[in-house]
Amino acid sequence: MKNLLPLFLFFLFSCISLSRLTKPELMYNEREGREPELNVETVAEKGDVIYMEYRYRINPAVRLKEDLETEYTNVSSKVRLSKMMKDKREVYGTISISDESITYLYDEDNDGKFEQFMVQARKNAVGWKDLKTEAAYEQASGIRSESGGFEFELIYEGLSGNSVKFTYNEYRDDLTQASFTESIDFNLSDDRGNIISYKGIKVEILDAADEQLTYRVLL
């Protein structure tokens, strides 16, 4: 019976280790700035953002150019792969663990092709292995952090009579949903030089039509 105890403990801890998936260590880039450049004549169409100011963190992402199939894992070219840190390597991987596995891909020489992969799973975990055929990838839209940061935007909504119409959206912390939105009308006036101000944003209207706006940001 005593001889069976070490074997039982080994089996127990193996099951525990396989039943847990380590949360991926996502990597982020800081983004901060404003667009467009100040004091530069700019043309915008109706519905365009004419001014934005932002500061947030974004997780870079890529997509495979073709589906990847191995004997251990499959990764669709439709899946967005997030930048992560794994085993002191900068890698890209699947972020969802709903399928009880995470696939990591590594581009050792940064040539736009993955050469190695590994799988972290509840079952059939696989350490780093060479791909039989290198997997080419391309940049995809990054994933913004769900906490912290802000973004303000002013959208041109057209011309009605002598009034230019805008929508102002403000995002804080959760950048997927506006925390504040307001519709704004400004009457054009030669006496004021067609300069409008709102929440610290100052815009000079150079020419306005319902479908197009020519302007300069003076902030």
N, CA, C and O of each residue as an XYZ file, in Angstrom:
876
protein
N       0.835     -1.211      0.000
C       0.000      0.000      0.000
C       0.870      1.263      0.000
O       0.572      2.241     -0.685
N       1.974      1.214      0.800
C       2.860      2.379      0.870
C       3.488      2.653     -0.492
O       3.719      3.807     -0.853
N       3.761      1.589     -1.249
C       4.396      1.770     -2.547
C       3.459      2.434     -3.555
O       3.898      3.029     -4.539
N       2.158      2.315     -3.285
C       1.190      2.921     -4.198
C       0.960      4.394     -3.915
O       0.456      5.116     -4.775
N       1.324      4.856     -2.711
C       1.062      6.251     -2.329
C       1.787      7.253     -3.229
O       1.139      8.182     -3.710
N       3.098      7.120     -3.486
C       3.775      8.085     -4.370
C       3.159      8.124     -5.765
O       3.043      9.189     -6.371
N       2.761      6.943     -6.274
C       2.152      6.893     -7.592
C       0.814      7.615     -7.606
O       0.484      8.323     -8.558
N       0.039      7.424     -6.524
C      -1.253      8.103     -6.409
C      -1.081      9.617     -6.352
O      -1.816     10.355     -7.008
N      -0.102     10.078     -5.562
C       0.133     11.521     -5.447
C       0.583     12.114     -6.775
O       0.164     13.210     -7.146
N       1.440     11.384     -7.490
C       1.900     11.868     -8.798
C       0.721     12.022     -9.752
O       0.615     13.015    -10.473
N      -0.154     11.034     -9.746
C      -1.333     11.075    -10.606
C      -2.256     12.226    -10.222
O      -2.802     12.909    -11.089
N      -2.430     12.440     -8.897
C      -3.311     13.505     -8.415
C      -2.817     14.871     -8.829
O      -3.588     15.674     -9.356
N      -1.515     15.159     -8.593
C      -0.987     16.484     -8.925
C      -0.898     16.691    -10.434
O      -0.991     17.824    -10.906
N      -0.721     15.623    -11.189
C      -0.730     15.751    -12.645
C      -2.098     16.183    -13.130
O      -2.214     17.025    -14.021
N      -3.136     15.604    -12.539
C      -4.507     15.982    -12.919
C      -4.796     17.432    -12.557
O      -5.438     18.151    -13.323
N      -4.324     17.862    -11.390
C      -4.537     19.247    -10.964
C      -3.858     20.207    -11.908
O      -4.450     21.216    -12.292
N      -2.605     19.912    -12.300
C      -1.864     20.823    -13.167
C      -2.486     20.909    -14.550
O      -2.469     21.968    -15.176
N      -3.048     19.773    -15.041
C      -3.666     19.790    -16.349
C      -5.038     20.451    -16.321
O      -5.539     20.889    -17.357
N      -5.655     20.527    -15.121
C      -7.013     21.080    -15.042
C      -7.015     22.594    -14.986
O      -8.077     23.216    -14.976
N      -5.818     23.198    -14.948
C      -5.738     24.649    -14.867
C      -4.985     25.189    -16.069
O      -3.964     24.640    -16.482
N      -5.514     26.286    -16.627
C      -4.846     26.977    -17.711
C      -4.331     28.307    -17.180
O      -5.091     29.095    -16.617
N      -3.057     28.550    -17.358
C      -2.479     29.810    -16.908
C      -2.994     30.945    -17.784
O      -2.963     30.847    -19.011
N      -3.467     32.023    -17.159
C      -3.958     33.171    -17.903
C      -2.819     33.787    -18.703
O      -1.755     34.053    -18.143
N      -3.016     34.022    -20.003
C      -1.945     34.591    -20.829
C      -1.481     35.951    -20.314
O      -2.285     36.742    -19.822
N      -0.192     36.214    -20.428
C       0.382     37.503    -20.041
C       0.395     38.411    -21.269
O       1.338     38.395    -22.061
N      -0.662     39.196    -21.410
C      -0.796     40.052    -22.582
C       0.199     41.210    -22.542
O       0.541     41.708    -21.469
N       0.658     41.633    -23.718
C       1.564     42.767    -23.847
C       0.805     43.939    -24.455
O      -0.055     43.749    -25.315
N       1.125     45.153    -24.008
C       0.405     46.338    -24.455
C       1.369     47.426    -24.927
O       2.482     47.563    -24.419
N       0.909     48.191    -25.910
C       1.584     49.409    -26.331
C       0.758     50.600    -25.869
O      -0.472     50.548    -25.861
N       1.439     51.666    -25.486
C       0.747     52.891    -25.084
C       0.478     53.752    -26.315
O       1.369     53.955    -27.140
N      -0.749     54.257    -26.440
C      -1.101     55.172    -27.521
C      -1.589     56.478    -26.909
O      -2.468     56.487    -26.048
N      -1.004     57.578    -27.370
C      -1.406     58.896    -26.869
C      -1.207     59.916    -27.976
O      -0.178     59.920    -28.652
N      -2.192     60.776    -28.157
C      -2.042     61.806    -29.178
C      -3.343     62.474    -29.532
O      -4.354     62.323    -28.846
N      -3.296     63.228    -30.633
C      -4.487     63.890    -31.165
C      -4.373     63.917    -32.680
O      -3.273     63.937    -33.232
N      -5.526     63.919    -33.347
C      -5.584     63.948    -34.806
C      -6.745     64.846    -35.224
O      -7.787     64.847    -34.570
N      -6.578     65.617    -36.315
C      -5.407     65.743    -37.178
C      -4.379     66.703    -36.590
O      -4.534     67.168    -35.460
N      -3.330     67.001    -37.354
C      -2.329     67.968    -36.914
C      -2.964     69.351    -36.757
O      -3.907     69.709    -37.462
N      -2.422     70.105    -35.822
C      -2.949     71.449    -35.578
C      -2.565     72.385    -36.712
O      -1.501     72.261    -37.318
N      -3.475     73.337    -36.984
C      -3.234     74.414    -37.953
C      -2.968     73.913    -39.366
O      -2.282     74.574    -40.145
N      -3.513     72.746    -39.695
C      -3.369     72.186    -41.038
C      -4.760     72.092    -41.675
O      -5.686     71.555    -41.067
N      -4.904     72.611    -42.890
C      -6.194     72.534    -43.583
C      -6.553     71.077    -43.853
O      -5.753     70.320    -44.403
N      -7.754     70.699    -43.462
C      -8.186     69.301    -43.553
C      -9.588     69.239    -44.145
O     -10.420     70.109    -43.887
N      -9.841     68.206    -44.938
C     -11.164     68.001    -45.543
C     -11.772     66.726    -44.970
O     -11.114     65.687    -44.918
N     -13.020     66.808    -44.543
C     -13.718     65.652    -43.984
C     -15.069     65.491    -44.660
O     -15.702     66.474    -45.044
N     -15.506     64.250    -44.801
C     -16.825     63.960    -45.335
C     -17.830     63.880    -44.183
O     -17.453     63.724    -43.022
N     -19.086     63.989    -44.521
C     -20.145     63.847    -43.531
C     -20.036     62.475    -42.854
O     -19.958     61.450    -43.531
N     -20.032     62.462    -41.528
C     -19.880     61.220    -40.779
C     -18.461     60.938    -40.336
O     -18.230     60.016    -39.555
N     -17.487     61.730    -40.831
C     -16.083     61.539    -40.440
C     -15.807     62.148    -39.068
O     -16.469     63.098    -38.650
N     -14.825     61.587    -38.381
C     -14.305     62.192    -37.154
C     -13.381     63.328    -37.568
O     -12.385     63.092    -38.251
N     -13.694     64.560    -37.166
C     -12.852     65.694    -37.572
C     -11.773     65.987    -36.530
O     -10.778     66.644    -36.833
N     -11.970     65.500    -35.305
C     -10.940     65.673    -34.284
C     -11.065     64.563    -33.253
O     -12.168     64.189    -32.856
N      -9.911     64.035    -32.821
C      -9.912     63.048    -31.744
C      -8.665     63.229    -30.887
O      -7.595     63.605    -31.365
N      -8.849     62.948    -29.613
C      -7.752     62.991    -28.647
C      -7.856     61.719    -27.808
O      -8.952     61.320    -27.415
N      -6.729     61.090    -27.538
C      -6.802     59.772    -26.907
C      -5.548     59.453    -26.091
O      -4.466     59.995    -26.320
N      -5.742     58.567    -25.149
C      -4.643     57.944    -24.406
C      -5.157     56.606    -23.877
O      -6.068     56.570    -23.049
N      -4.580     55.523    -24.350
C      -5.012     54.201    -23.910
C      -3.935     53.167    -24.226
O      -2.955     53.468    -24.909
N      -4.122     51.957    -23.728
C      -3.217     50.845    -24.013
C      -3.882     49.919    -25.030
O      -5.090     49.688    -24.985
N      -3.065     49.392    -25.952
C      -3.613     48.502    -26.964
C      -2.736     47.262    -27.086
O      -1.508     47.345    -27.114
N      -3.395     46.120    -27.156
C      -2.703     44.839    -27.305
C      -2.559     44.539    -28.803
O      -3.563     44.281    -29.466
N      -1.327     44.566    -29.357
C      -1.140     44.293    -30.791
C      -1.643     42.898    -31.160
O      -1.650     41.987    -30.332
N      -2.062     42.750    -32.409
C      -2.615     41.471    -32.854
C      -2.243     41.210    -34.307
O      -1.945     42.133    -35.064
N      -2.267     39.939    -34.678
C      -2.023     39.512    -36.054
C      -3.032     38.434    -36.423
O      -3.744     37.908    -35.567
N      -3.080     38.113    -37.720
C      -3.869     36.976    -38.219
C      -3.010     36.152    -39.163
O      -2.180     36.694    -39.893
N      -3.211     34.851    -39.147
C      -2.534     33.982    -40.105
C      -3.083     34.239    -41.507
O      -4.271     34.519    -41.670
N      -2.225     34.144    -42.511
C      -2.684     34.323    -43.887
C      -3.420     33.087    -44.388
O      -4.258     33.176    -45.286
N      -3.102     31.933    -43.804
C      -3.802     30.695    -44.147
C      -4.061     29.913    -42.867
O      -3.351     30.080    -41.876
N      -5.076     29.065    -42.891
C      -5.357     28.217    -41.733
C      -4.140     27.354    -41.405
O      -3.445     26.865    -42.296
N      -3.902     27.180    -40.108
C      -2.784     26.343    -39.648
C      -3.333     25.045    -39.071
O      -4.209     25.056    -38.206
N      -2.812     23.941    -39.557
C      -3.225     22.636    -39.055
C      -1.992     21.823    -38.676
O      -1.074     21.654    -39.479
N      -1.983     21.321    -37.436
C      -0.929     20.411    -36.990
C      -1.601     19.214    -36.329
O      -2.819     19.199    -36.152
N      -0.818     18.232    -35.973
C      -1.393     17.057    -35.309
C      -1.847     17.381    -33.896
O      -2.558     16.587    -33.280
N      -1.441     18.559    -33.361
C      -1.777     18.912    -31.989
C      -2.809     20.025    -31.885
O      -3.549     20.094    -30.904
N      -2.864     20.896    -32.888
C      -3.755     22.053    -32.796
C      -4.062     22.604    -34.178
O      -3.291     22.427    -35.122
N      -5.205     23.275    -34.281
C      -5.593     23.977    -35.511
C      -5.894     25.428    -35.174
O      -6.542     25.713    -34.167
N      -5.422     26.353    -36.017
C      -5.688     27.773    -35.809
C      -6.235     28.354    -37.105
O      -5.583     28.277    -38.146
N      -7.430     28.937    -37.046
C      -8.059     29.513    -38.230
C      -7.427     30.861    -38.576
O      -6.987     31.604    -37.698
N      -7.393     31.154    -39.866
C      -6.889     32.460    -40.315
C      -7.848     33.585    -39.932
O      -7.494     34.760    -40.032
N      -9.056     33.236    -39.495
C     -10.034     34.243    -39.076
C      -9.824     34.665    -37.618
O     -10.379     35.670    -37.173
N      -9.028     33.900    -36.884
C      -8.824     34.176    -35.460
C      -7.765     35.259    -35.274
O      -6.696     35.203    -35.881
N      -8.068     36.236    -34.438
C      -7.100     37.282    -34.108
C      -6.176     36.762    -33.006
O      -6.640     36.305    -31.961
N      -4.864     36.834    -33.247
C      -3.861     36.344    -32.306
C      -3.259     37.517    -31.548
O      -2.760     38.460    -32.162
N      -3.299     37.469    -30.243
C      -2.846     38.575    -29.402
C      -1.380     38.426    -29.037
O      -0.875     37.314    -28.883
N      -0.697     39.569    -28.899
C       0.707     39.558    -28.499
C       0.816     39.251    -27.009
O       0.112     39.846    -26.193
N       1.706     38.314    -26.658
C       1.830     37.851    -25.282
C       3.290     37.599    -24.946
O       4.154     37.567    -25.822
N       3.541     37.425    -23.664
C       4.851     36.989    -23.198
C       4.718     35.553    -22.707
O       3.886     35.254    -21.851
N       5.548     34.664    -23.260
C       5.507     33.264    -22.864
C       6.934     32.715    -22.850
O       7.643     32.775    -23.854
N       7.339     32.183    -21.711
C       8.694     31.619    -21.569
C       9.758     32.638    -21.963
O      10.748     32.304    -22.613
N       9.531     33.901    -21.553
C      10.453     35.014    -21.829
C      10.582     35.299    -23.322
O      11.584     35.860    -23.767
N       9.575     34.914    -24.086
C       9.536     35.193    -25.521
C       8.333     36.080    -25.830
O       7.283     35.959    -25.199
N       8.494     36.968    -26.803
C       7.357     37.730    -27.312
C       6.692     36.887    -28.391
O       7.272     36.651    -29.451
N       5.489     36.442    -28.119
C       4.793     35.511    -29.015
C       3.389     36.044    -29.304
O       2.968     37.064    -28.759
N       2.684     35.332    -30.168
C       1.280     35.618    -30.417
C       0.480     34.351    -30.135
O       0.952     33.241    -30.382
N      -0.738     34.527    -29.615
C      -1.507     33.345    -29.280
C      -2.994     33.597    -29.230
O      -3.452     34.739    -29.264
N      -3.744     32.508    -29.149
C      -5.193     32.589    -28.994
C      -5.494     33.058    -27.582
O      -4.899     32.569    -26.622
N      -6.417     34.007    -27.451
C      -6.677     34.589    -26.141
C      -7.815     33.893    -25.416
O      -7.882     33.943    -24.188
N      -8.714     33.243    -26.154
C      -9.848     32.572    -25.531
C      -9.424     31.217    -24.984
O      -8.724     30.454    -25.650
N      -9.858     30.929    -23.761
C      -9.566     29.620    -23.184
C     -10.852     28.803    -23.041
O     -10.893     27.810    -22.314
N     -11.906     29.240    -23.753
C     -13.179     28.535    -23.668
C     -13.077     27.125    -24.247
O     -13.828     26.229    -23.860
N     -12.121     26.935    -25.195
C     -11.955     25.603    -25.766
C     -10.946     24.782    -24.972
O     -10.510     23.720    -25.415
N     -10.573     25.289    -23.781
C      -9.696     24.581    -22.844
C      -8.291     24.393    -23.391
O      -7.603     23.444    -23.016
N      -7.860     25.282    -24.268
C      -6.487     25.226    -24.757
C      -6.053     26.599    -25.256
O      -6.881     27.416    -25.660
N      -4.760     26.839    -25.223
C      -4.178     28.072    -25.759
C      -3.031     27.669    -26.671
O      -2.167     26.886    -26.276
N      -3.018     28.194    -27.876
C      -1.932     27.936    -28.817
C      -1.056     29.173    -28.927
O      -1.554     30.272    -29.170
N       0.249     28.996    -28.750
C       1.217     30.082    -28.879
C       2.029     29.867    -30.151
O       2.389     28.739    -30.485
N       2.316     30.971    -30.864
C       3.119     30.914    -32.083
C       4.284     31.886    -31.960
O       4.124     32.989    -31.437
N       5.462     31.474    -32.443
C       6.684     32.255    -32.239
C       7.394     32.502    -33.559
O       7.661     31.578    -34.328
N       7.695     33.785    -33.806
C       8.471     34.202    -34.978
C       9.861     34.590    -34.482
O      10.071     35.712    -34.021
N      10.785     33.678    -34.576
C      12.110     33.869    -33.972
C      12.903     34.987    -34.622
O      13.585     35.744    -33.931
N      12.823     35.104    -35.954
C      13.642     36.104    -36.659
C      12.829     37.288    -37.168
O      13.325     38.081    -37.969
N      11.583     37.417    -36.711
C      10.730     38.562    -37.067
C      10.648     38.799    -38.571
O      10.760     39.931    -39.040
N      10.449     37.716    -39.320
C      10.351     37.835    -40.775
C       8.920     37.714    -41.285
O       8.688     37.560    -42.484
N       7.953     37.787    -40.350
C       6.552     37.689    -40.743
C       6.053     36.269    -40.905
O       4.988     36.041    -41.479
N       6.835     35.296    -40.391
C       6.432     33.893    -40.465
C       6.738     33.211    -39.135
O       7.835     33.344    -38.594
N       5.759     32.483    -38.621
C       5.962     31.722    -37.388
C       6.701     30.422    -37.706
O       6.380     29.716    -38.662
N       7.703     30.130    -36.872
C       8.468     28.895    -37.061
C       8.166     27.838    -36.006
O       8.375     26.646    -36.230
N       7.668     28.292    -34.840
C       7.448     27.356    -33.741
C       6.065     27.565    -33.119
O       5.451     28.622    -33.269
N       5.596     26.543    -32.427
C       4.327     26.637    -31.722
C       4.390     25.807    -30.443
O       5.237     24.926    -30.299
N       3.486     26.102    -29.524
C       3.283     25.258    -28.353
C       1.815     25.320    -27.972
O       1.112     26.262    -28.339
N       1.352     24.325    -27.243
C      -0.047     24.258    -26.840
C      -0.122     24.054    -25.341
O       0.492     23.137    -24.795
N      -0.877     24.913    -24.684
C      -1.165     24.750    -23.266
C      -2.613     24.294    -23.174
O      -3.514     24.994    -23.636
N      -2.845     23.125    -22.581
C      -4.188     22.557    -22.569
C      -4.394     21.699    -21.342
O      -3.443     21.293    -20.675
N      -5.662     21.431    -21.058
C      -5.978     20.538    -19.952
C      -5.531     19.114    -20.283
O      -5.183     18.328    -19.402
N      -5.552     18.810    -21.572
C      -5.100     17.509    -22.035
C      -4.160     17.707    -23.222
O      -4.305     18.664    -23.983
N      -3.219     16.819    -23.373
C      -2.323     16.828    -24.530
C      -1.550     18.141    -24.675
O      -1.415     18.655    -25.786
N      -1.039     18.690    -23.562
C      -0.197     19.881    -23.632
C       1.085     19.545    -24.396
O       1.640     18.456    -24.249
N       1.546     20.496    -25.216
C       2.713     20.278    -26.064
C       3.694     21.417    -25.864
O       3.304     22.582    -25.934
N       4.963     21.105    -25.615
C       5.996     22.131    -25.496
C       6.364     22.686    -26.860
O       5.773     22.307    -27.871
N       7.343     23.587    -26.889
C       7.714     24.244    -28.143
C       8.163     23.222    -29.181
O       9.013     22.374    -28.908
N       7.581     23.315    -30.373
C       7.919     22.438    -31.485
C       8.055     23.266    -32.763
O       7.413     24.305    -32.911
N       8.891     22.796    -33.677
C       9.025     23.450    -34.974
C       7.833     23.106    -35.858
O       7.385     21.960    -35.896
N       7.324     24.113    -36.569
C       6.285     23.861    -37.562
C       6.907     23.201    -38.789
O       8.021     23.546    -39.183
N       6.203     22.268    -39.382
C       6.716     21.622    -40.588
C       6.830     22.619    -41.727
O       7.750     22.549    -42.542
N       5.877     23.555    -41.775
C       5.897     24.637    -42.758
C       5.666     25.951    -42.028
O       4.713     26.077    -41.258
N       6.533     26.929    -42.265
C       6.373     28.214    -41.593
C       5.020     28.833    -41.934
O       4.531     28.712    -43.057
N       4.424     29.502    -40.940
C       3.081     30.069    -41.089
C       3.162     31.585    -41.204
O       3.489     32.266    -40.231
N       2.865     32.120    -42.391
C       2.908     33.569    -42.614
C       1.719     34.235    -41.934
O       0.640     33.653    -41.826
N       1.937     35.469    -41.478
C       0.873     36.221    -40.808
C       0.915     37.680    -41.221
O       1.885     38.140    -41.822
N      -0.151     38.406    -40.890
C      -0.250     39.825    -41.214
C      -0.850     40.568    -40.029
O      -1.482     39.969    -39.159
N      -0.644     41.876    -40.008
C      -1.132     42.673    -38.899
C      -2.660     42.703    -38.886
O      -3.300     42.709    -39.937
N      -3.230     42.720    -37.686
C      -4.664     42.844    -37.506
C      -4.936     43.983    -36.527
O      -4.018     44.467    -35.866
N      -6.169     44.402    -36.437
C      -6.509     45.475    -35.502
C      -6.260     45.010    -34.070
O      -6.627     43.899    -33.688
N      -5.626     45.887    -33.284
C      -5.307     45.545    -31.908
C      -6.528     45.555    -31.010
O      -7.610     45.994    -31.398
N      -6.324     45.060    -29.799
C      -7.402     44.979    -28.819
C      -7.109     45.973    -27.700
O      -6.081     45.875    -27.030
N      -8.003     46.921    -27.501
C      -7.778     47.927    -26.468
C      -7.976     47.332    -25.077
O      -8.779     46.423    -24.868
N      -7.208     47.883    -24.132
C      -7.367     47.467    -22.741
C      -8.766     47.811    -22.262
O      -9.321     48.843    -22.638
N      -9.338     46.943    -21.427
C     -10.690     47.166    -20.928
C     -10.725     48.127    -19.742
O     -11.804     48.472    -19.259
N      -9.575     48.555    -19.276
C      -9.549     49.470    -18.135
C      -8.545     50.589    -18.385
O      -7.509     50.385    -19.018
N      -8.872     51.774    -17.876
C      -7.981     52.916    -18.016
C      -8.075     53.540    -19.401
O      -8.584     52.930    -20.342
N      -7.580     54.757    -19.506
C      -7.539     55.438    -20.792
C      -8.780     56.260    -21.085
O      -9.777     56.199    -20.366
N      -8.692     57.042    -22.178
C      -9.821     57.859    -22.607
C      -9.706     58.128    -24.098
O      -8.645     57.958    -24.700
N     -10.816     58.551    -24.677
C     -10.836     58.997    -26.067
C     -11.994     59.977    -26.240
O     -13.119     59.708    -25.819
N     -11.697     61.133    -26.875
C     -12.724     62.114    -27.210
C     -12.754     62.237    -28.727
O     -11.705     62.208    -29.371
N     -13.944     62.373    -29.306
C     -14.036     62.531    -30.755
C     -15.169     63.478    -31.120
O     -16.212     63.514    -30.467
N     -14.934     64.246    -32.185
C     -15.933     65.175    -32.711
C     -16.223     64.758    -34.147
O     -15.313     64.698    -34.975
N     -17.490     64.471    -34.444
C     -17.897     63.935    -35.741
C     -18.726     64.970    -36.492
O     -19.628     65.583    -35.921
N     -18.416     65.164    -37.785
C     -19.175     66.109    -38.603
C     -20.472     65.450    -39.071
O     -20.453     64.357    -39.637
N     -21.607     66.131    -38.827
C     -22.913     65.559    -39.153
C     -23.653     66.343    -40.239
O     -24.827     66.084    -40.501
N     -22.965     67.306    -40.874
C     -23.578     67.997    -42.005
C     -23.969     69.435    -41.705
O     -23.712     69.960    -40.621
N     -24.600     70.059    -42.703
C     -24.974     71.474    -42.645
C     -26.492     71.597    -42.778
O     -27.114     70.975    -43.639
N     -27.064     72.416    -41.902
C     -28.495     72.685    -41.966
C     -28.695     74.194    -41.929
O     -28.518     74.823    -40.886
N     -29.066     74.775    -43.074
C     -29.163     76.233    -43.140
C     -27.790     76.846    -42.939
O     -26.861     76.589    -43.704
N     -27.674     77.666    -41.890
C     -26.388     78.296    -41.574
C     -25.722     77.644    -40.356
O     -24.819     78.219    -39.749
N     -26.181     76.439    -40.010
C     -25.645     75.757    -38.832
C     -24.890     74.495    -39.235
O     -25.372     73.693    -40.036
N     -23.704     74.337    -38.667
C     -22.963     73.089    -38.838
C     -23.282     72.196    -37.645
O     -23.391     72.663    -36.511
N     -23.431     70.897    -37.925
C     -23.880     69.968    -36.895
C     -22.764     68.957    -36.597
O     -22.083     68.471    -37.499
N     -22.602     68.660    -35.307
C     -21.570     67.733    -34.869
C     -22.141     66.792    -33.799
O     -23.150     67.088    -33.159
N     -21.470     65.665    -33.629
C     -21.714     64.774    -32.491
C     -20.409     64.628    -31.726
O     -19.364     64.332    -32.307
N     -20.480     64.836    -30.428
C     -19.306     64.676    -29.560
C     -19.475     63.394    -28.746
O     -20.493     63.204    -28.080
N     -18.464     62.512    -28.803
C     -18.457     61.269    -28.024
C     -17.267     61.254    -27.081
O     -16.153     61.615    -27.461
N     -17.509     60.842    -25.872
C     -16.445     60.758    -24.857
C     -16.419     59.331    -24.299
O     -17.439     58.800    -23.860
N     -15.230     58.728    -24.329
C     -15.046     57.374    -23.817
C     -14.053     57.422    -22.661
O     -12.996     58.043    -22.770
N     -14.392     56.772    -21.568
C     -13.475     56.690    -20.420
C     -13.503     55.271    -19.871
O     -14.563     54.665    -19.712
N     -12.301     54.755    -19.584
C     -12.137     53.390    -19.051
C     -12.611     52.353    -20.066
O     -11.781     51.751    -20.747
N     -13.919     52.125    -20.189
C     -14.438     51.199    -21.185
C     -14.527     51.930    -22.521
O     -15.450     52.711    -22.751
N     -13.545     51.665    -23.409
C     -13.469     52.412    -24.657
C     -14.347     51.821    -25.756
O     -14.300     52.287    -26.894
N     -15.138     50.814    -25.438
C     -16.035     50.219    -26.416
C     -17.402     50.883    -26.416
O     -18.192     50.685    -27.339
N     -17.684     51.672    -25.383
C     -19.003     52.304    -25.269
C     -18.843     53.727    -24.744
O     -18.174     53.963    -23.737
N     -19.468     54.666    -25.446
C     -19.351     56.076    -25.054
C     -19.982     56.304    -23.686
O     -21.103     55.868    -23.422
N     -19.238     57.000    -22.817
C     -19.766     57.339    -21.497
C     -20.553     58.646    -21.540
O     -21.333     58.941    -20.634
N     -20.337     59.438    -22.616
C     -21.058     60.709    -22.761
C     -21.166     61.025    -24.246
O     -20.178     60.924    -24.973
N     -22.348     61.405    -24.702
C     -22.589     61.775    -26.098
C     -23.467     63.017    -26.136
O     -24.420     63.143    -25.367
N     -23.133     63.933    -27.042
C     -23.946     65.142    -27.169
C     -23.964     65.593    -28.626
O     -22.936     65.573    -29.304
N     -25.143     66.000    -29.102
C     -25.290     66.596    -30.432
C     -25.153     68.107    -30.304
O     -25.714     68.714    -29.392
N     -24.401     68.714    -31.226
C     -24.083     70.137    -31.116
C     -24.349     70.831    -32.448
O     -24.012     70.296    -33.504
N     -24.951     72.016    -32.406
C     -25.139     72.872    -33.578
C     -24.397     74.183    -33.351
O     -24.458     74.768    -32.270
N     -23.686     74.639    -34.401
C     -23.008     75.933    -34.334
C     -23.447     76.778    -35.517
O     -23.385     76.333    -36.663
N     -23.893     78.003    -35.237
C     -24.250     78.935    -36.298
C     -22.995     79.610    -36.829
O     -22.206     80.174    -36.070
N     -22.824     79.544    -38.140
C     -21.671     80.192    -38.764
C     -21.888     81.705    -38.760
O     -22.988     82.186    -39.031
N     -20.829     82.442    -38.450
C     -20.940     83.895    -38.351
C     -19.639     84.528    -38.798
O     -18.569     84.192    -38.290
N     -19.731     85.434    -39.740
C     -18.527     86.146    -40.194
C     -17.927     86.980    -39.075
O     -16.718     87.211    -39.045
N     -18.777     87.434    -38.149
C     -18.292     88.286    -37.063
C     -17.312     87.526    -36.157
O     -16.405     88.125    -35.579
N     -17.497     86.218    -36.038
C     -16.604     85.432    -35.191
C     -15.525     84.718    -35.998
O     -14.734     83.949    -35.452
N     -15.501     84.981    -37.305
C     -14.500     84.347    -38.137
C     -14.722     82.859    -38.311
O     -13.790     82.125    -38.640
N     -15.966     82.400    -38.091
C     -16.301     80.981    -38.246
C     -15.417     80.068    -37.407
O     -15.020     78.995    -37.860
N     -15.110     80.489    -36.194
C     -14.346     79.677    -35.254
C     -15.293     79.163    -34.175
O     -15.972     79.945    -33.511
N     -15.334     77.857    -34.008
C     -16.203     77.252    -33.006
C     -15.352     76.656    -31.886
O     -14.249     76.167    -32.131
N     -15.864     76.698    -30.671
C     -15.151     76.156    -29.510
C     -16.099     75.253    -28.721
O     -17.269     75.575    -28.516
N     -15.561     74.120    -28.287
C     -16.363     73.194    -27.483
C     -15.425     72.312    -26.669
O     -14.571     71.625    -27.229
N     -15.582     72.331    -25.347
C     -14.790     71.496    -24.430
C     -13.290     71.578    -24.708
O     -12.579     70.574    -24.691
N     -12.833     72.800    -24.964
C     -11.401     73.011    -25.184
C     -10.946     72.755    -26.609
O      -9.779     72.968    -26.936
N     -11.869     72.295    -27.474
C     -11.549     72.062    -28.883
C     -11.912     73.313    -29.678
O     -13.046     73.787    -29.603
N     -10.974     73.843    -30.424
C     -11.234     75.048    -31.211
C     -10.998     74.725    -32.685
O      -9.911     74.301    -33.077
N     -12.051     74.938    -33.504
C     -12.005     74.587    -34.922
C     -12.387     75.798    -35.763
O     -13.390     76.457    -35.486
N     -11.593     76.094    -36.787
C     -11.906     77.157    -37.748
C     -12.555     76.522    -38.976
O     -11.954     75.670    -39.630
N     -13.767     76.933    -39.283
C     -14.481     76.429    -40.450
C     -14.072     77.259    -41.668
O     -14.329     78.462    -41.718
N     -13.439     76.619    -42.642
C     -13.001     77.306    -43.858
C     -14.045     77.229    -44.960
O     -14.232     78.186    -45.711
N     -14.729     76.090    -45.058
C     -15.797     75.932    -46.039
C     -16.701     74.803    -45.567
O     -16.219     73.764    -45.115
N     -18.011     75.005    -45.671
C     -18.945     73.995    -45.179
C     -20.042     73.728    -46.199
O     -20.668     74.653    -46.715
N     -20.263     72.454    -46.481
C     -21.388     71.981    -47.267
C     -21.972     70.794    -46.508
O     -21.348     70.279    -45.580
N     -23.151     70.367    -46.894
C     -23.795     69.298    -46.128
C     -22.965     68.012    -46.149
O     -22.910     67.295    -45.149
N     -22.326     67.718    -47.269
C     -21.598     66.454    -47.395
C     -20.100     66.585    -47.143
O     -19.396     65.577    -47.100
N     -19.603     67.806    -46.976
C     -18.147     67.963    -46.831
C     -17.819     69.207    -46.013
O     -18.520     70.218    -46.074
N     -16.735     69.107    -45.247
C     -16.291     70.212    -44.401
C     -14.786     70.423    -44.578
O     -14.001     69.476    -44.518
N     -14.403     71.680    -44.798
C     -12.984     72.045    -44.831
C     -12.711     72.887    -43.595
O     -13.433     73.846    -43.323
N     -11.666     72.533    -42.838
C     -11.471     73.153    -41.540
C     -10.010     73.075    -41.099
O      -9.175     72.422    -41.724
N      -9.740     73.771    -39.995
C      -8.434     73.693    -39.320
C      -8.688     73.579    -37.834
O      -9.541     74.284    -37.295
N      -7.960     72.703    -37.162
C      -8.026     72.617    -35.700
C      -7.002     73.581    -35.129
O      -5.826     73.534    -35.491
N      -7.450     74.457    -34.234
C      -6.581     75.515    -33.699
C      -6.152     75.245    -32.256
O      -5.402     76.027    -31.671
N      -6.622     74.152    -31.693
C      -6.333     73.843    -30.283
C      -4.845     73.902    -29.996
O      -4.426     73.670    -28.862
